[in-house]
Amino acid sequence: MNRTIEDSPNRASVFEATGDERLPRLIGTSAAIQALDLAIRHAARSDAKVLITGESGAGKELAARLIHARSARRHASFVAVNCAGLTETLLESELFGHERGSYTGAHRDRAGLIETAAGGTILLDETSEMSPRLQSLLLRFLDSGEIQRVGSDRVNARAEVRVIAATNKDLRAAVAKGCFRADLYYRLNVIHLTVPPLRERREDVPLLLRHLLEERATHYACAVPELSPEALACLAAYAWPGNVRELRNVAEQLVIRDHAGRLGLDDLPEEVRAPGGRGPAPSAAPITTADTNDIFERMVDGRESFWAVVYDPFMSRDLNRAQVASIVRKGLERTRGDVRQLLHLFNLEAEDDKPFRRFLRRHQCHMQL
């Protein structure tokens, strides 16, 4: 069942996943969604911390809920917190609780959401928006499991809870800029899942749309609208900058229309029908061998970091696996197979060794490191 914790704002919700048939599910047959489903199943087998990245509206919370629902924790609570929707003081109180009189309006002792989720899972959505102080408090909890409520001078409780973090930002870049703690990033980034944007799995749009139309039609107690082939083709070609969230809004607009018969192109929202909205977003020219050589030289001569010139472009799909492997191979040739020297060549620190190897192995670019 769904319920809201007493006195907590709507931004924080608790989901009891015990056999709830309303639990959202992944819908689609694309290779991207099948790969995500497999990654979710693997993540559900352990209690390791998970970092979920992806664009706004792509379905990061859904992925977190599914990890919880498929895990041994599924009979305990799932708690989702929007870290961007609260001030630092309120977020600290929401997460860790507070003592009576600790601030105006604190009329009684109150447990935080981490305590509420004990034995279950807590999703920290938009983790990148946490203040430095909250990052420090979260790191302390991850290290010790101890909870000290706002206004308390002692440890009030201990909680064993699985932490899942989600963000639409590049935390690695945030670490490089000094906006996010590196030690917290490494604690959260044990298992990394990326939720693909809808434009990268266009073949799933018809199935998703049908599901959302049926869902909204049931909500409004009306018939499920039928769309013309032209309308469906237009929806599949649209770039969907708002991802599944935008598709859900379009489905609701279509359901509440007075639709006698089949809906056509003219019934679609104007932004979807606009010529600039159709088709994939313009892509850059393919990266060539000369470009990968330039990337290599930017690290060797320009002293730019591997994370900035290789990792980031790969995660944004501007580089592919073969190109990353080619760059790594060239580096190993330069260092005669010495991985420690390779780290230095790619402007990485000693503590980057494990994340560097893990990234290359995960994406099969490891060259037997």
Secondary structure as GFF3:
##gff-version 3
##sequence-region A 1 369
A	DSSP	beta_strand	2	3	.	.	.	ID=ss1
A	DSSP	beta_strand	12	16	.	.	.	ID=ss2
A	DSSP	alpha_helix	31	44	.	.	.	ID=ss3
A	DSSP	beta_strand	50	53	.	.	.	ID=ss4
A	DSSP	alpha_helix	60	69	.	.	.	ID=ss5
A	DSSP	beta_strand	77	82	.	.	.	ID=ss6
A	DSSP	alpha_helix	88	96	.	.	.	ID=ss7
A	DSSP	alpha_helix	113	116	.	.	.	ID=ss8
A	DSSP	beta_strand	121	125	.	.	.	ID=ss9
A	DSSP	three_ten_helix	127	129	.	.	.	ID=ss10
A	DSSP	alpha_helix	132	144	.	.	.	ID=ss11
A	DSSP	beta_strand	146	147	.	.	.	ID=ss12
A	DSSP	beta_strand	157	158	.	.	.	ID=ss13
A	DSSP	beta_strand	162	167	.	.	.	ID=ss14
A	DSSP	alpha_helix	171	176	.	.	.	ID=ss15
A	DSSP	alpha_helix	182	188	.	.	.	ID=ss16
A	DSSP	beta_strand	191	194	.	.	.	ID=ss17
A	DSSP	three_ten_helix	198	200	.	.	.	ID=ss18
A	DSSP	three_ten_helix	202	204	.	.	.	ID=ss19
A	DSSP	alpha_helix	205	220	.	.	.	ID=ss20
A	DSSP	alpha_helix	229	237	.	.	.	ID=ss21
A	DSSP	alpha_helix	243	255	.	.	.	ID=ss22
A	DSSP	three_ten_helix	265	267	.	.	.	ID=ss23
A	DSSP	alpha_helix	270	273	.	.	.	ID=ss24
A	DSSP	three_ten_helix	275	277	.	.	.	ID=ss25
A	DSSP	alpha_helix	289	300	.	.	.	ID=ss26
A	DSSP	alpha_helix	306	306	.	.	.	ID=ss27
A	DSSP	pi_helix	307	311	.	.	.	ID=ss28
A	DSSP	alpha_helix	312	315	.	.	.	ID=ss29
A	DSSP	alpha_helix	321	335	.	.	.	ID=ss30
A	DSSP	alpha_helix	339	345	.	.	.	ID=ss31
A	DSSP	three_ten_helix	350	352	.	.	.	ID=ss32
A	DSSP	alpha_helix	353	362	.	.	.	ID=ss33
###
